[in-house]
Amino acid sequence: MNVSFEKNGNVSGVLTIQIEKADYADNVKKSLKNLRKQAQVPGFRPGHAPAGLVDKRFGAQVKMDEVNKLISDNLFGYIRDNKLNMLGEPLGAEDQEPQDIEQQDDFTFKFDIALAPEFKAELTDKDTVVYYDIEVSDEQVENQVKSLAQQAGRPESFEEYQERDILRGKLVELEGGEAKADGIVVEKASLMPVYFADQEQAKLFEGAKKDGVVTFNLAKAYAGREAEVATILKIEKEEVANHSGDFAFTIDDISRIVPAELNQELFDRIFGEGEVKSEEEFKARIKEETAKQYTSASDFRFLQDARAYVIEKIGKLEFPDALLKRLMLQNNQDKGAEFVDENYDKSIEVLTWQLVKEQLAEANGVKVEDADVRRAAMSFARMQFAQYGMNNIPEEYLEQYAENLLKDRNQVNGFIEQAVDMKLTAALKEVVKLDHKSISMEDFNKLGE
């Protein structure tokens, strides 16, 4: 057997595997001998079929299996042992001659190999990257206080409707201004006019009072949202079109969420018992927690800027475009060549950063352990709960939630990448010179526009 590799460009080459009969003959004999012991051939008891018959019936398949095993072992073994920095996977060479497994004893297989470009990605203390320090304004703190108080609020009944109130009452289908014969009647319906699609219909409820009646068009109110109308009327979605007229809504109750007071009960609920003891401490803690969230946003932006900086520093890399397009098409056969053409440039951007990131991670000793992946899962879980104003979730519960997330392989891959990014960001912040710039969250958000 002979395995060789010859470059046919800066970033591509052809790997050739030449196989002779002597390379696989003994293994074919052993496999056929084992097969004879269990082969079921019509007219013979299992294991008693003549050797010649078994060889004739199964010989070509066994030969193919052994040849394929040799190809796989030697193909990837050569790539591994010779440290070929391959992109994607080997492709059968376009000039590969047909091989006849039954008629040939010797075979030659060729594979096109896409290679990563050679370059050096490096960042040192001579490199400067902007780092945005996002300011937490008093207004943002006050808005967050109001939001947390609202989330912790309790429902109370009122006499007159205000925007965002929940209305409960009886809904009756009308015809000619009167209750429609055999029309729909929902005794306990709930409405929130603030979420109507048609604001003209929502305005009909302005100033509405308890025990009052409002006539409106439900179909117009939820224009294009048949599923919501069907839920309110307790009918099938397909029936909605048959009920496009007016409805009378008799208001039995007007429910409004009254924000919680800024007292010890709220402080304990948000941050844990005894952690905060005054309104001043409460606001200071909110500012601190908000600043932590902003730090994550600043770090994310820093890594994006460092990415753009180092890629510009490296310059345009050469890639085996034709080979990579073949690979991309092979992996997206259902989408076709047009998909490849439209998305190839973007895929090269992603690939370039992946190669650069690998070098930067290695140069800065970034290694991801299981504990790092778990921390990433915990961070994700904590962020999800925080979005709903739940900032004092016990660590034990967060760990259980993260454990469930880690059972999903796709989630795990995402957490691994997140852990790499977090550790690489921390490392690069220590290496490069940071050009600190204070910025408001509003202006920070505009940076990505």
N, C-alpha and C positions, 0 to 999 in steps of 0.2 A: 504494500500500500504506500501511496505517496500523496502527501498533502502539501500544497504550496500556495503562496499568496503573492500576487503581483499588482502593484498600484498602477492604475491607468489614469491617474489625475492626482491633484493635491488632496482630495477628500473622498476618494473612491478607489476600489480595487476589485479584483476577481480572485476568489478562493477556489482552487481546483482540487478535487479529491479523485484519485485514481485507485480503483479497487480491482484486484486480481482474484481469480477463483480460489487461490490458496488462502486468501484472507477470510473467507467465509465458509469454505467447504466443510471443515470439521464441525463447525457449529450447526450447519444444516443437517449433517448426519446425526448429531446428537438430538436435535429437535425432532427429526423424523422418527428416530428410535423411540423416543418418549411418546410421540404421537401414536405410534403403532400399538402401544400398550392400552390405549383407551379409545382409539378410533372406532367409530360405529359405521361399518360398511355393510350395505344390504347383502344378505346371503351369508354373512359370517358373524360368529359370536364376537362381542367386544374384545379387542386385543388379539384376535386370531386371523385377521385379514392378512393375505400375503404381502410381504414387504414391497414387492414390485407394484402391486395395485395401490398401496398406500402412497408410495413415492409418486406414482403417476397422477394420483388424485390431488395430493396436497403439496407436492414438491415445489411447484412454482410459487405458491403462497408463502411457504416456509422460506424459500430462497429470497423472496422480496422482503420479508420481515427482517431477515438477518442483514441484508444489504442496507435497508433503511436504518437499522440500529447502528451499523458501522458509520453511515453517513452522519447521523445525529451526534454520535459520540466524538467523532473526529472533527466535525465542523465546529462544534462549540468548544471542544477541547483545545483546538488550535487557536481559536479566538481568545480563550481564557489564558492559555499558556504564553501566548505571544502578546498579550495585553493590547489587543486591537481595540481602540476606543470607538466601538461600533454604535451607530445611530439606528434605532429601530431593530429590525431583524433581517437575516439574510434573505435575498430574493433569488429565485432561480434565474440564471443568466439568460438574457434575451437570445443569445446565440447558442444556447444549449441544444445539442443534437439529441434526437430521440434515442432512448435506451430500451432495448427489448429484453425484458427480464427472463423470458423463456429461452430465447435463442442465443443470447450473449453469455459469456463467462466472465469477461472483463468489462468494467464500466468506467466512464469518466463523467463526473458531475461538476458543473460550474455554478458558482454563486456570486452575485453582485453584492458587494459590501459597501454601505455608506459609512464614511468615517467622520468623526467630529473634527472640526478645524483646530489647528494648533494655535494657541494664544496664551497669554498670561494675564489674568485678572488680579489686580493688586490695588489696595488702598492703604495709605500710610498717613502719618501726621502732617505730611506735606499737602494732603488733599483736604479741601474745605467743602462741607456740605451744609446747606441751610437746615436749621432745626427750629420749627415753629412752636413757641410757647403760647398756648391758647389761654387767654384771660377768662376768668370766671367773674362775670359782672354781678353787681348787687341785684340787678333786674332779673338775671337768670336764676339767682338763688331764690328770690321772691316768687318767681313763676314755679319753681320746683316745689317750694313750700305749699303753694296753692294746689298744685297737682297732687301732692301726697295727701293733703287734707281732704281733697275731693275724693280720692280713691278710698280713703278711710272713712268717708262720710256715711250717713245713714239716710234711708228714704223717709220722707215725711209727706203728709197730704196737705194740699193747699186748695184754696177756693178759686184762684184764677191762674190760667195757663201762662207759662213763660217758656221761652225757647229752651229746648233740651229736656223738658218735662216729659214724663211718660203718662199717656192718657189711657184709661181703661173704661170700657163701657160696652153698650149694646150697639151692634152694627146691623142696619136693616137696608136691604136692597129696595130701591124706589122705582116707580114707573108713573110718570105724569104727576110727580110730586107726592104720591101716596105709596104706602107699602105695596110692593109688587106681589100679586097673587102667586103663591108657590115660589116666591123669591127667597133668596138666601137671608137667613137671620143668624147672626153669631152673638150669643148672649154675653160672652166674656172675650172681647177683642182688645188688643193692646196696640197703640199707635205712638210713633214718635215723629211728628211732622218735620222735625229738623232734618230727618233723613229722607224726606220725599225727594224724588227726582225733579218734580215740577214745583217751583217755588210759589207760583200763583195759588196752587192748591194748599200749600203750607200756610200762606197768609190768611186763608179762611179761618184758621184756628186762633189768630191773634186776638187776645182779650177774652177767649172762651172761658166760661165759668162752669164750676161743678153743677151738675143737673141740667146744664144747657144742651142744646142740640145743634150740631154743625152738619150742614149738607155739603158734600164734596164728591168728586169723581175719583174713585179708588184707582181705576185703570190709568188715568192721567197722572195721579199722584206718584205712581210707581212705573212710569212709562218705560217699557223695555225690560222690566224686571218681573216677568210673569211668575217666577218661582216664589217671590215674596207675597204677591197677591194671592197665589194659591194657598200659601201657608196661613195667611190671615183669614181667608174664607173657608179654609179646611176642605178644599176641593183639589182635583187633579189639575196639573199645569195645563193640560190640553183643554180644560173647560173654561179657562180664564177669559178667552175671547167672547164667551157667551154672556159675560157680566160686565159690560163696558159702560153701563149707565151710572147714575148717581146713587149714593148711599147716604143714609142718615146715621149719624153717630151721636148717641146719647151718653154724655160724660158722667160716669159714676164716681170716678176718682182721678185726681191729678197728683201724681207722685213726683217728688223732686228730691234729688240727693243733696242733703245739707252737709256742707263740709265739716269735718271734725274740728274741734277747737284745738288751739295750740297749747296743749297741756301735757302733763306727765303720761297720761294714757296713750296719747299719740306718739310721744317720744319713745316710750317703751315698745310700742307696736312696730315702729319703723327700725329702731336700732338695738332693741333688746332691753330688758329690764335694768334700769339704773345706769345705762351707758351714757345717757344725756339727761341733764337735770334742769335745763332752763331753755328759754327760747333762743337766747344768744348762742348757747352751746349747740342747739339743734341746727341753727343756720350755719354755724361754723363747720359742723360735721357734714352738712349737705354740700357746702363749698368744697370741703376736702374730698368727699366721694366724687363730686363732679369733676374736680381737678384730676383725679385718678383716671376717670373715663377719658378725659381729654388727653391725658398722657398716652393712652393707647392709640388715640387718633393721631397724635403728633408722631409717635413712633412709626405708625403705619405710613404716614406721609414721608417721614425721613427715609424709610427703606425704599420707597418709590423714587425719591429724589436721588438717593445713593445709586439705585439701579440705573437711572437715566445717566447719571454722571459717569459711572464706570464703563457703561456700554459706549458712551461717546468717547471716552478715553481710549478704549480698545480699538474703536473704528469698526468698519463694516467687515463682517466675517464671511468667508467663502463656504458655501454649503453645496452638496451634490444635489442640486435642485431636481434634476430629472429622476434620480433614484428616490428621493424623498417624496416626490409626487406619486411615483408608482406605489410606494409604501402607503401613502395616505389614501390612494384610490382603493388599494387592496383592503384596507381597514374600513372603508366606507363605500363598499360596492353598491349598497342600496341607494346611495345619494348621487353617485355618478361623478364624471369629470368636471362638470360645472361647479359642483360643490367644492372640489379640490382647488380649482382656479380662484374661486371667490375667497377661500379661507386659508390659502397657502401662506400668504405674507404674514397673517396674524399668527399662524402656527410657528413660523420661523422666529417671530418676536418672542413667543413663549419659550421655544427651544433655546434661543440665545441666552435668555435670562436663566434658564435652568442650568445650562453649562457654566455660566458665569457664577451663579450662586453656589454650585458645587465646589468650584475653585476657592471662592471666598470662604466658604464654610471650612474647607480643609485647611486653608492658610491660617485661619483664626481659631483652629482647634474646636470647632463646633461639632459636638456629638450629641445625638438625641437618645436619651434613655427612656425606659418605660415610665419613669416618674415624670419626665417632661411631657410625655403624651397625656398622662393623667392630669397634670396641671392644666394643660390646654383644654381638656374636656371639662375640668372644673371651672375654668375661666369662662368657657362658653355657657355652661349651666348658670353660673352666677349672673352673667350678662342677660340671659333670657329672663330670669326672675326679676332682675332690676328693671327691665322694660315695663313690668307691671307694678312697679313700686315696691317690690318685695326685696328689701335690702338686708334683712336679718335672718335669712334662711340658715338653719343650723348646718354646720359643716358635715355632720353625719348624713343629713338628707341630700346635700349637694353631692356627696360621694356616691350615694346610691343612684342618684339621677345620672351622674357621670358614668357610673358602671354600666348602666343600661345603654347609654350612648356608645360605649366602647364595644358593645356586642355587634355593632353594625360595621362591617369591614370598610364600607365607603366612608363612614364617619371617621373611622380610625385613620385612614389615609389622609383625610383633611386635617385631623389633629396633628399628625406627624409633620405635615407641611407647615402648619401653624407654629408648632414647637420649633422647627428649624428657623422660621422667620423671626420668632421672638428672640431666640438665642443669638442669631446672626445680627439682629438689630442691636442687641445689648453689646455685642463684641465690637461692632463697627463704631458705635457711639464712643467707645473707649479709644479707638484707633485714629479716626479722622479728627480734624479740627471742626468744631461745630460753630456755625454762624447763627447764633441765637437771635430770633426775631419774635417780638411780642405781637400777637394778633388776636382779634375778636373771633368768636366762633362763626359769626356771620361772614366775615371776610375769609376765614379759613375754608368754609364750605365753598366759596367762590373759586378757590384755587383749582378745583377739579373741573371747572366749567370750560 
